Amino acid sequence: MGLNVSLNLEGKKALVVGGGKIAYHKASKLIKSGAVVTVISPEVDVLFEELACEIFFREYETGDEAGFFVVVCATDDKALNQAIFDDCDGVGILCLSATNVSHMNMNATANKGDITVSVSTNGKDPGFAKHLCKKFVGEIDEQTAARFETHARLRNAVVRGEIISQDNHALLRRALEMSADDIEDILKRGRE
């Protein structure tokens, strides 16, 4: 078990070692997250042709990890994945291994607007995590999405000091159960 966080990978360099379907999915998620992806593998699946990434057709060598923010080991060779992890661990680079212990996991994620749902099974069953994630995000209806947008506006107004309230944290907690219209009223009045 670890700490679930959301990494800002915009413009960060990421290395994916491996060329199969798992490597493709990891590389794809990294690219969608804004990372600049490099792939090292003697061969890659045809799916890689659609990705905006640099590919080196060769085996991984110690030192290849240098200069990367994050490295993903997605080969079918557990010993190689472990060696890559060890290289990264020794120099403080975050590493995700598809087969071994690693610094992190890629959670299943789904979005509805600015709401992101993330589910982890700690690597035990990624397919089940993906299933749950889609189910949970599917339960976010129009009314909930509208309440979220209005609550976010209220939060920003509170942070900027535009709302008068005796207890800002309590107001924001109470607003979680309010309708979008009730929150709008607070925003218009500028006070609770």
C-alpha positions as CSV (number, residue, x, y, z in Angstrom):
1,M,0.0,0.0,0.0
2,G,1.2,3.5,-0.7
3,L,0.2,7.1,-0.9
4,N,-2.1,7.8,-3.9
5,V,-1.0,11.0,-5.6
6,S,-1.5,12.6,-9.0
7,L,1.8,13.5,-10.6
8,N,2.1,16.5,-12.9
9,L,4.1,15.0,-15.8
10,E,3.7,17.9,-18.2
11,G,7.0,18.2,-20.0
12,K,8.7,15.6,-17.8
13,K,10.9,13.0,-19.4
14,A,9.7,9.4,-19.1
15,L,11.4,6.2,-20.2
16,V,9.5,3.0,-21.1
17,V,11.5,-0.1,-21.4
18,G,9.6,-2.7,-23.4
19,G,7.7,-2.9,-26.6
20,G,4.6,-5.1,-26.0
21,K,1.0,-4.2,-25.3
22,I,1.6,-3.4,-21.6
23,A,4.5,-1.1,-22.5
24,Y,2.2,0.5,-25.2
25,H,-0.6,1.1,-22.6
26,K,1.9,2.6,-20.1
27,A,3.5,4.8,-22.7
28,S,0.1,6.0,-23.9
29,K,-1.0,7.0,-20.4
30,L,2.3,8.8,-19.9
31,I,1.9,10.7,-23.2
32,K,-1.7,11.6,-22.3
33,S,-0.4,13.0,-19.0
34,G,1.9,15.3,-20.9
35,A,5.2,13.4,-20.5
36,V,7.8,13.3,-23.2
37,V,8.2,9.6,-23.7
38,T,11.2,7.6,-24.9
39,V,10.9,3.9,-25.5
40,I,13.8,1.4,-25.5
41,S,13.1,-2.1,-26.9
42,P,14.6,-4.4,-29.6
43,E,11.1,-4.7,-31.1
44,V,7.8,-2.8,-30.6
45,D,4.2,-3.7,-31.2
46,V,2.7,-2.0,-34.3
47,L,0.5,0.0,-31.9
48,F,3.5,2.2,-31.1
49,E,3.3,3.8,-34.6
50,E,0.4,5.9,-33.4
51,L,2.3,7.3,-30.4
52,A,4.2,10.5,-30.3
53,C,7.4,9.1,-28.7
54,E,11.0,8.5,-29.6
55,I,11.9,4.8,-30.0
56,F,15.4,3.2,-29.7
57,F,15.4,-0.3,-31.1
58,R,17.9,-2.0,-28.8
59,E,18.3,-3.6,-25.4
60,Y,18.3,-1.5,-22.2
61,E,21.7,-0.7,-20.8
62,T,22.5,0.5,-17.3
63,G,22.8,4.3,-17.5
64,D,19.8,4.6,-19.9
65,E,17.7,5.8,-17.0
66,A,19.8,8.9,-16.4
67,G,18.0,12.1,-16.9
68,F,14.5,10.7,-16.7
69,F,11.9,11.8,-14.2
70,V,10.2,8.4,-14.3
71,V,11.0,5.0,-15.8
72,V,8.5,2.2,-16.6
73,C,9.8,-1.4,-16.9
74,A,7.4,-3.3,-19.0
75,T,9.4,-6.2,-20.4
76,D,8.4,-9.9,-19.9
77,D,11.8,-10.4,-18.3
78,K,11.5,-10.2,-14.5
79,A,15.2,-10.1,-14.0
80,L,15.7,-7.3,-16.4
81,N,12.8,-5.3,-14.8
82,Q,14.4,-5.8,-11.4
83,A,17.8,-4.6,-12.7
84,I,16.2,-1.5,-14.2
85,F,14.4,-0.9,-10.9
86,D,17.6,-1.3,-9.0
87,D,19.4,1.2,-11.4
88,C,16.6,3.7,-10.8
89,D,16.4,3.2,-7.1
90,G,20.1,3.7,-6.8
91,V,19.9,7.2,-8.3
92,G,16.5,8.3,-7.0
93,I,14.4,8.0,-10.1
94,L,10.8,6.9,-9.7
95,C,10.3,3.5,-11.3
96,L,7.2,1.4,-12.1
97,S,7.7,-2.2,-12.9
98,A,5.0,-4.3,-14.6
99,T,6.3,-7.5,-12.9
100,N,8.2,-6.6,-9.8
101,V,8.1,-4.4,-6.7
102,S,8.3,-0.8,-7.7
103,H,8.0,2.8,-6.4
104,M,4.5,3.3,-7.8
105,N,1.6,1.8,-9.6
106,M,-0.5,3.4,-12.4
107,N,-4.0,3.5,-11.1
108,A,-7.0,3.0,-13.4
109,T,-8.5,6.4,-14.1
110,A,-11.6,7.8,-15.7
111,N,-12.7,11.4,-16.1
112,K,-15.9,13.3,-16.3
113,G,-15.0,16.9,-16.9
114,D,-12.6,18.0,-14.2
115,I,-13.5,15.1,-11.9
116,T,-11.0,12.2,-12.1
117,V,-11.8,8.9,-10.5
118,S,-8.8,6.7,-9.7
119,V,-8.9,3.1,-8.4
120,S,-6.0,0.9,-7.4
121,T,-5.9,-2.8,-6.5
122,N,-2.2,-2.4,-5.6
123,G,-1.3,-4.3,-8.7
124,K,-3.4,-7.4,-7.8
125,D,-6.0,-7.0,-10.5
126,P,-5.7,-4.0,-12.9
127,G,-8.7,-5.2,-15.0
128,F,-11.0,-5.1,-12.0
129,A,-9.7,-1.6,-11.0
130,K,-10.5,-0.4,-14.5
131,H,-14.0,-1.9,-14.3
132,L,-14.7,-0.2,-10.9
133,C,-13.3,3.1,-12.2
134,K,-15.6,3.2,-15.2
135,K,-18.6,2.2,-12.9
136,F,-17.8,5.0,-10.4
137,V,-17.3,7.7,-13.0
138,G,-20.5,6.6,-14.7
139,E,-22.4,7.4,-11.5
140,I,-21.6,11.1,-11.8
141,D,-24.8,12.5,-13.3
142,E,-25.4,16.0,-14.6
143,Q,-26.7,17.3,-11.3
144,T,-23.6,16.1,-9.4
145,A,-21.3,17.6,-12.1
146,A,-23.2,21.0,-11.8
147,R,-22.8,20.8,-8.0
148,F,-19.1,20.2,-8.4
149,E,-18.6,23.2,-10.7
150,T,-20.6,25.5,-8.3
151,H,-18.8,24.1,-5.2
152,A,-15.4,24.7,-6.9
153,R,-16.4,28.3,-7.6
154,L,-17.4,28.7,-3.9
155,R,-14.1,27.2,-2.8
156,N,-12.2,29.6,-5.0
157,A,-14.3,32.6,-3.7
158,V,-13.6,31.5,-0.1
159,V,-9.8,31.1,-0.8
160,R,-9.8,34.7,-2.3
161,G,-11.6,36.1,0.8
162,E,-14.7,37.0,-1.2
163,I,-17.2,35.1,1.1
164,I,-17.9,36.1,4.7
165,S,-18.2,33.1,7.0
166,Q,-17.3,32.4,10.6
167,D,-15.8,29.1,9.6
168,N,-14.7,28.6,6.0
169,H,-13.9,24.9,6.4
170,A,-17.3,24.2,7.9
171,L,-19.0,26.2,5.2
172,L,-17.3,24.2,2.5
173,R,-18.2,20.9,4.2
174,R,-21.9,21.9,4.5
175,A,-21.9,23.0,0.9
176,L,-21.0,19.5,-0.2
177,E,-24.6,18.6,0.7
178,M,-26.2,21.7,-0.8
179,S,-27.8,22.1,-4.2
180,A,-26.1,24.1,-6.9
181,D,-28.8,26.8,-6.5
182,D,-28.1,27.1,-2.7
183,I,-24.4,27.5,-3.4
184,E,-25.2,30.1,-6.1
185,D,-27.2,32.1,-3.5
186,I,-24.1,32.2,-1.2
187,L,-21.9,33.3,-4.0
188,K,-24.4,36.1,-5.0
189,R,-24.7,37.3,-1.3
190,G,-21.0,37.0,-0.6
191,R,-21.8,35.6,2.8
192,E,-23.2,32.4,4.3
